[in-house]
Every structure is written in structure tokens, then in C-alpha cells.
């Protein structure tokens, strides 16, 4: 989950590395470091803590002159956050420097062998093994040494490497961790993610597994694991550069919440043509859709929560049985995948390690796979049989908001398309649902305009120790995401429960003053949900309810009510989640926390 950058070109490298790292800090912020060749030697500077510490130590990079370098921002795995565990790591005579995102699984075995050969280690990290192994194999040809290392190490890695006696080249390697290469008029760059290079170029190469890129200031060459040169074509990134900037907002999370109306529109409108749902990139014939017997939705975190909503929508509309799996569990339970099964993998980055592994397992077992992803050209997008992009643009805040909303829209459209083809949805009902979908952006905008009221309410619960979210059906799925948002960025213990399960133990946790957030948008479950509210309120809970605008009688049972506009019952998540996002945001702000970079978390989980 770390972020790596590299640059070689006509300009000073260190300021460019710092700029790139600032756009990747969401991937990890335990420490940061740079290695720059200054004309005589590789100069290394690294520091525990946020990137600003490194920026201050190097005076914005001015103390590290040179036109070639690599940089790193760390999310700690092996070894505590510290100066000596920070990247870059280097060999004993400091002539080879390495930055790494991933995990070397056999590092202990390799470390022991290298120690027997006289190598001394300075850190507790797995990455230092790579630097020492490169040194062991290096006989003057960097590419040859890198290939030998690739054959020895096990695990996942994206590497940036520089050699003191090859000061005109940056080497990069990838296996199961994201890596891109870009070229600009002023030089060549590597990075873990697109935002780091958008300022300099929109033409990028996506490095695939077990590929090597060799960058000079003017050219980029690519090689396979056998050292054989290969050809690659660049992809043009259409993201607006301004989308990766805060644009006057205090935090990216708030900015991205306010981008949700546009994100929903961008995901929705290109797929509605002449009143019909047209998903051109799906590439599935009507016969293939009719032949579907089962769907597995596989994802992690918030994407998994959209999948739980998706289960209700696919089953309710298309009448296809759906299972929803956490990607980290999917391949380990030996899933039964029969003929006619579609595996849908949902991931914002398209690089989530567990989701990517689940995709590969599904393909190995013969399933048709569909990726719902945001990042064009990402690993899941390339490897899935079919891909559906959400077009949310760059999402920087660790806690997702707009990508979540875009994923919901994609699932609604897919379910409606499948339902139409399978004869489970009439044209008239579909037209009504499309009308409701088109109204969602404006409705989200209206809910965002209510932020002051929610902020005032949030300020009452800055000292809360426990918060519970309850709901039934789709409302339970909404509750799961609302709870996750709160715990991610406020560090308040928060749990979501199916409201009907309260009597099976959970209600024992309710005491005087406990905040319970009840999501009540499903009309067929409204009376039962009211009973659950009464149950917790009787035991001293303070109840915040999120419900449809016509349900004003809920004010007799709840203490604070947020109303959402009328929409189709399958689409309520898109609206009900907005006040829950705002609530979590303002609790975090009120506690003085870093909303965009919550402790111990990173944006993209690219290690298992």
C-alpha cells in the first residue's frame, strides 16, 4: 500500500519526487524518503512521519541536487515506522537504492542466506533484502541482476531502482503491485498511481506482471522476466488535473462528497440512450445474459457494501441468485462455481490485492468475470473478461465517497439491463426507474446542502464511545457503510447490525445516551423498523433516523430525523448514505483529526 515515484530528466528530481509523493501520500504516511544521484554518489534522505517532515528536512528538495531519483511514502508492514525502516533501502556501499511497494514473502529465508555470505542488514524490512540481493547478483549489468532477483523473490512488488554507475537510467519492476510509467517533454517518470504523473503527462504505460521498464530522460524500454525486449502502447488518461487538487476545500473527502452529483451523472448518462440502457463495453449477448444462473459479487471494504446492496437489486429485479463475498475470503473457502456463473469484482483502484487474487481464482475455475473499476487500464480492468468503468475520476481521500456512489449506479444499471433481457422488467417500469436515476444527482446536491444541520448534530457526539447503526434489507447494507465511514475517520467504535437481530444479543449493549442510527427507507419494512427504534429508545438510546420524506410520523419514535427525497426503493442507498457521510466527516473534523489520512489506513490495499 506504499507509494513509489521515480524521475529522470532535464529538471531537478527531488522537487518532482516530493510533488509526486504528495499525491500518493494517501497510500501510506508512516514515513517517506528519497534517493537522488548528485553526480558523485546516491544521496539518501528519509524520515518517519508525514511527508512534510521530509519536505522540511530537504528544504523542498533543494538539498538533494540531481536529475535522477526515486521516492517512497510508506504504509508499514515489516518493521515499525521509523527512520531506519523508511525507504529507500540500499546495499552496503550505497551504490544501489531501492523503493518497494508490496511484500516479499520469502525475505527471511533470503535474509538468512545473505547474512551467511557476509551481508549486514540495517533495517527490519523485507525490502532491504531486495537491495542486498541486487548487490549480490550485480556484475555490471543492472538488467541481468534484476532478472535474477525476480526469479528468487516470492510475493508482490513494484520496485524503483537506481544504480550509481548507471546514473542515466531508472529501473522499475512489477509483480502484483501497481506501477505506471509516463513520459513528458522534460523526462520520464514512474509512479504507483496516476495522480502522481498527471501534472507532467497524460500518456502512461501500465506495467504488467513480471515486466521491467528501463527509463532514460528521453526513452522508455520494456522487458519481460527473461530480459527480452517487448513492445507496449501508452494509454491516454482523460482525468481532469483539477480533480486531483483540493480546489479550496479543507479536505479531499469533503470535495469528493460534493463531486458525487457529477460522478453519478458521469457514470449514468453515457449508458442511457434514447431512454434505453446501453452498456456497450459489457460485451455480453442477450443469450449470455439469459443463460446466467448465478452471480458472485466479490469486493473489499466499501465496495463490498455496494455488493450487498447489489444482491438485493439483482435478485429483486433480475431474479438471479446472488452471493456476496469478501475478496479476502473468497478463494480460501473453495467456492463452488458452476456453469452459468458470473463473477463481478468491484474495486475503485482496480489493484486491490485480494480482489485481484479473487478474480484470478474465478478465471482459473472457468467463470465469466466482470470488473467494475474506476482506474482505466488497472490490473482488474485488464484481466477481467469484461469491464465496466465508473468514471469517477481520481479519489484521494482514504475514506471513499464518490467511488462508492459510482459503483452503486453501475450495479443498478447492470441489474436493470439483466432484468430487461430476462423478461423480468417491463419497459414502462424501466422507464420510471430511469427517470428516478436521472433525478439522483440533483437529490444528492439537495442533501449536501443540509450539511450545517448535520454538523451541529455531529458536534454533540464528538466524545461518543460507541455508535450503532441498524437497518433491514437494503437499509442494513446502508448501515454497514455508514458505520464504516464513522469508524474509519473518527476512531469511534461503531457497529452495524441487521435490526431484526437486536434481540439476539446486540441490544444488551444499549445504555443511556447511546447513539443509534436507524436507516429506514424500505416501505415494506417500515413498521418493523419502527418497532426496532422503540426497542432501543426504551433502553435509553438516542436515535438518529434516516428515512423517506413522507415518513413524518417517525418523529414520534426517533430523536433526530434526516429526510431523503422520494426515489425507487432499490436506489435509496444513493441518497441515504449522504447524511451518513456528512455525519462521519463532521465528527472527525470536530475531533481535530486528519480526515483524509486516518491512522493505520491506506487508500489502496495492494498487499494481502
N, C-alpha and C positions, 0 to 999 in steps of 0.2 A: 504494500500500500504506500510505499515511499514514492517520491517524485524524483526523477533524474532529468538533467539537461546537459547539453554539450554544445560547444560552438567552436568553429574555426573559420577565420575570415580576415577581413581588412580592418575591423574595428577592435577596440579593446574588449576582451572576452568577459572579464569579471562583471562589469555592469549589466551585460546582456544575460549572464548566468543568474545574477540576482533578480533581474526582472522576470526571467522565466520561472525561477523558483517561487517568486511571489504569487504567480498564477497557478502554481502547483501545491502551495502550502496546505490546501485542503486535503491532500493525500497523506499528510503526516507533518507534525510540528513538534516532535520531541527534540530534534537537533537539526543543524544544517551545516554544510561545508562546501568548499570549492578547492579544486586543484588547477593551477594555471602554470603553463610553461612560460618562464620570464626571459627566455633567451639563453640562460645558463643552466637552470635546473627547474624541476617541478616544485612550485611553491604551494603548500597546503595550509589552509586555514579552516578550522571547524570549531563549532561551539554548541553546547547543549542549550536548549530553549528555542524560542521562536526565531524565525529568520531575521528579525530586526536586530538580534544580538550579533549575528554575523555581519549584517549590513553596517552596524556601528563599528565593529572591530576593524573592518576593512575600509571604512570611510566611503561607503558606496562602491567599493571595488577598486578605488584609486590606489590602494597599497599593494595591489596584486596586478602589475602590468603584464601584458602578453595578449596575443591574439588567438590563443587556443586554450581551451579549458573544459572542465566538466564540473557539475554541481549536483547537490543532493539535499533533499529535505526528508527527514526520517520519521517513520512510524515504527517504534521499537518492537522487534520480535526477539532476536537473540542478543542478550545483553541489555542492561538498563540504560535509559537515556543518560548520556554523559559525553564529555569531550572526547575521551579515548575510544568510545564506541561509535561516535559520529563518523559518517563517511565524508570524504573519500578515504579508502584504505590503500596502502601502498606496500611494496616489497621492502626489504631491509635497507637497501641503499637508496630508496626513494626515487627510483628511476621508472617505475610503473605505478600508475594510480588508477583506481577502480571505484566507480559508484554502481550500486546494485539495488534493484527492486525485485523482491521475491524471497525465496527460502532455498538454501542449499541443504537438502535433506541428509546427505551423507558427509556433512562437513566434519563431524567428529572423527570419522574414520580417516578422512583425508588429512585433517589436522595432526592426528597421531603419526601418520606416516611421514609427513613433512617435518615434524619435530624430531623424528628419528634420523632425518637427514640433516639436522642442524638448524632448522628454521625456528626462529623465536617470534612468538606472537605478542602483540601489544594490546589486543582487544579481546572481548568475549564474543564477538560476532561471527556469524557464518561467512560473511563477505570477505574477511581478511584471508580466508583460505584461497579464494579465487586469485587475489593478488600474489600470494606466495606460490601458488601453482603455476601462474603465468611466468613468474620468475624462474621456476624450476625448468619449464619447457622452453623458455625463450633462448634462441640461439642466433638472434639477429633478424628473424623473420616474424613479425607480430602475428600475421595471419596464420602461419603454421602453429604457433604457440596457442592461439585462441582455439583453433580446431581441436587440438589435443586436449585442452581444458574442457571443451564442450563434450568430448567423449568420456571424460572422467567424472564430471559433476552430475548429480541427480537432483531433481527438484525444479523449481521455477526461477527464471531470472530474466531481467532486462539489464544489460551492462553498458556502461560507458567507460572507455579505456583510453588512456594516453600513455605513450612511451617517450621518454626523454630523448632517445636517439632517433626518433621519428617525429620531430616537432611540427611536421606539416600535415599530420593525419590524426583524425579521431576515429576510433573503432567502436562499434556498437553491435550487440548481440542480443537475440531474443529467444526465449522459450517460455511460453505460458504466462508471460507478463507483458503488458502493453508497451509498445515502442513505436514512435514515428520518426521519420526523417524529413526535413524540409530544406529547401534551397531558396536563398534570396540573392539579391544583387550584391550584398555585402559579405556573403558567406554561406556556410552550411550548418544545420542545427540538428540535434536530436532532442527528444522530449518524451515523457511518459504520456502526455495528453495534448490535445490540440490547442487549448488556450495559451500554452506557453510559447507557441510559434506564430499565432495569428497576427501579432504585431509586425512580423517580419516577412511572412509569406503565407499564401493560401494553397500552394502546391505542395502536397505532402505524399510521402510514400509510407504505407503501412507495412512494417516489417512482420513477416510471418514466422511461425515456429522454426527454430533451428536455422535461421538466416543471419548473416553477418552483413553489416553495412560499413564501408570504409569511406570517410568523408575527408575531402580536401576543401580548400576555400572555394574552389570552382566546380568541383565534380563530386558525384557520389557513385560508388560501385557497390554491387551486391554479390554475395557468395553464399553457397549452401554449406552444410556441415562438412562436406568433403573438400571445401576450399575451391570449388568450381564456380566460376563467374556465372551469374544469372541475370536476366533482364526483368525489370519491374517498371510499371507505369504509374505515374503520380495520379492522385485524386485531388480535385479542387474542392476546398472547404468553403461552403456558402455562408457559414455563420457570420453574423454581423459582429465586428470587433467591439462595438459598444455594448453588446450583450455580455461580454466578459468583464465589463467595468461596472463599478458601483453606481455610477450615474447620479450622485448626490444623495443616495440612500446611506443610512448609517451602517447597514449590514446587507450583504448579498441576499440573505434569507428574505428580508422584507422586500427587496427589489424583485426577487423571483416570485414571491407571492403575488405581487402586483403585475407580474408578467403572465399570470395564469389565464386571464381572458384571451390574450393574444395566442398563447400556447395552445389553448383549446381550439381556437379558430384555425390555427395553422395545421393542427392535426386533423381537424374535421372537414373543413371546406373543400380541400382538393379532392376529397373522396365522396362528395355529394355533387352529382352532375345531373342536371335536368330532373331533379327530385328523386334520383336513384342512387343507391350505394354502389360506388365503383372503386374497388381496391385493386388497381391494375397490377401492382407489384406482387400480389398474393400468388398469382400463377397457378391457382387451383381451378380445375374444371368443375362444372356443376356435378358431373358424375362422381368426381373425387370427394366433393363435399357431401353428397348424398350417401357415399359409402362409409363415411365416418361412423364408427361405433363407440368411440370413447375419446375424451380429451384429458391429457395431463397438463396442468399448469404448474410450472416449476420456476421458483424465484427465491430471492432472499430479501429480508427486511421489508421496506415499504412496498417494493414490487410484489412480494408475496401477499401483502394485504390487498393489493389490487386484484390479485389472483383469486382471493376468497370472494371478493365481490363478483369477479368474473364467473365463478362457479354458479352463483345464483342467476346471473344474467344468461349464460349459455344454457343452463338447464331449464330455466324458466321460459326462454324464447325458442331455442332451437331443439329442446328436448334431447340433448346429448348428455350422457353421464359424464361428469367431470370429477377428477381427483386433483387436489392441490397439494403440492409437496414443497417443503423447504429444500432448496437445492443441495444444502449440506447433508441432507439425509437421503435424498432420492436414490443415489446409486448404491448406497450401503444397505438398503433394505431389499435388494434383489427384486426390483419391481416387475410385475407381470405386464408385459407389453404385447398385446395381441394384434393380429391383423386389423387394420382399420383404425389404429390409434394415432392421434395427432399429439405431439408434444410441443407445447408453447412455452418458450423460455423468455422470461421478461427481465430486462436489465437496462438501466439507464446508460451505463458506460459501455455495455457490450463486452466487458472484460472481467466481470466478477468471476473469480476463480471457481467457486463451487457451481455457479450456473453454467460456466463453460464446460466443466467436467461432466455435469449432468447432460448437457447437450451431446457430448461425445459418447456418453454411455447410451443415450437414446438412439443415436445413429448406429452404434455398434449392434444394437438389438433390432435394427431394421425398421424403426419408427420413422414416420414423416415428421420433420421438425420445422417449426416456425419461430423465428426470433422477433420479439417486439423490443426494439432498441432505439436509442436516441443518437448514438455516435455513428455516423456514416463510416463504413469501412472497418469497424471494430471486429474483433475476433468472432463474436457470436453472429454478427451480420454476415461475415464471410463464410462461416462454416455451416450455418443453418441451411436447410433445403429451401426455405422461403424466408423472407424478411419483410417486416412492416416497420417503417421508421415513424417516430413520434414527432420529429422536427421541433423539439423544444428549445433548441439552441443550448449553449453552454450553461450548465448548472454548477455553481461554485460552492454554495453553502453545503456543509456536510449533511444537514437535515433536508431531505428532498421535499419540495412542494410542487413546483411546476411540472417536473418529470412525472410525478405521481398522477397529477391531473391528466397529463397527456396519455399515460398508459391506460387510464380508465376509459378515455374516449376511444382509443384503439380497440379495446376489448368490447365496448358497446357496439362499435361498427362491425366487428367480426361476427359477434353473436347475431346481430340483425341480418347480416349477409347470409350466414349459415341458415338462419330460420326461414328466410325468404326462399332460398334454394330448396330447402327440405319441405316446403309447403306448410310450415308451422306459423307463418306470419302473413297476414293479408296485406295487400297493397295499401288499403286505407289505414290500417293500424300503423303500418310502417311510415306512411306519410305524416301521421300525427306524431310519431316518435321523432322523426327527422325535424319537425317543427320545434319540438321540445329541446332537441340537441342544439339547434341553432340559437335558441334563447339562452343557453347556459353561459356564454361569455358575458353577456350583459348582467345576468343574475349574479355571477361571481363578483363583478365590479360593484354591484349594489351592496353585497355582503362585506366587501373590503371597505366600503365607505363607513361601515359601522365600527371601525376599529377603536375609536375613542371610548365607546361604551364598554367594549370588551377589555380594553386596557385598564379602565377603572375597576372592573370586576377582578381582573388578574392581580392587580396590586393588593387585593385583600388576601391573596393566597401565596405570597412570597415565602412565608415561613411554613407552609404546609409540609407535613412529613409523608403523608400517604394520600393518594388520589385514586379513585376507582372510576372506571368507565364501564357502562353497561349498555347492552342493546340486544335486540333479537333479529335474526335473519341478516339481511344486508347491514342493518344497524350495528350488529356485532362486528362486522368487518370494518365499519367506520370507526367504531370504538377502539379496535386494535391499533389503527393508525393514529388516532388522537392520543392514545396512551403512549405510543412510541415517541411521538413528537415531543411530548412533555418530558419524558424521562431522558431523551437524547440531549436536550439543550438546557434543562433546568436542574437535572440531577435529583429531582424529587422521585421517590418511589411511586410508581404508577402501574396499575394493572387493569387489563380489560377482561371482562367476563361476559359470557352469554347470560343475559338477565334471568333466564329460566333456571340457571344453575345456582342462584344465590342461596337457596335453601340447603344446598349440598355442601355447606362449609363456609363459603365466602362471607356470608352475612355476619359471621362471628367477628369479622374484622372491623365492622362498622361501629363507631362510637360517636359520642357527642362532638359535633363540629366537623366530622369527616366530610370532605368534598366528594360527592358522587356526580359524575357527568353522565346523564342519560340521553342517548340518541334515540329519538322516536319519530321515524319518518315513514314506516311501513304501516299503512292504514289497517291492514288485516290483523296486525299485531298490537294495535294501539291500546286497546283495553287491557291486555295482558301486561304491556309495558307500564301503564299507569299503576297497575297493582304492584309491580316491582318498585316503582318510585315510592309508593306509600310504605312498602315494607322497609326500605332503608331510611326513609324520613322518620318513621315511627321510632327507629333506633338511634335517632339523633343526627342523621346525616343532613348536610346542606346540599340541596340538589340543584344543579345547573342542567337545564333541559335544552336540547336542540331538536326542533320539531317543525312541521309544516305550518304555514301561515294561518291555516284555518283552525288549528287545534288550540284555540284560545282558552278552552276550559282546563288545559293543563296547568294554568296558573294557580288553580286551587290546590295542586299537589306539589308543584315544583317551586323553588325559591327564586330562581332567576331563569328567564327563558330567552332563547335566541330563536327567532323565526327564520325559516328559509322559504324562498318562493316556491310556488307550485311547479312541479315537473313530473315526468313519468316515474313510477315507483322504482324502476331499475336504475335510474340516473341520480338518485338522491345523494349518493356518496360525493358526487362532484360539487355539491353545494354544502352539505352538512360538514364536510371536512374544513371548509374555510374558517369558520369561527374557532374551530379547534386548533388550527394552525396559528391563528392570531393569539389565542389564549396562551399557547405554549411560548410563542415569541415574546409576549409582553411579561410573562413570568420570568423568563430568562433575562430580559433587559432590566426588569425591576430588581433582580438579584445581582446586577452588575457583572454578568457572565459574558464570555465571548460567544455570541450566538452562532457565528459561522464556523467556529473551530472548537466544538465541545471536547472535553478531555477524553483521552483514550480512544477516540474515534477517528476514522478517516473516510473520505468520500467514496473511494473505490476500493473494495476489498479484493485485492488481486493475489492474496495468498490464502491457503486453506487454513 
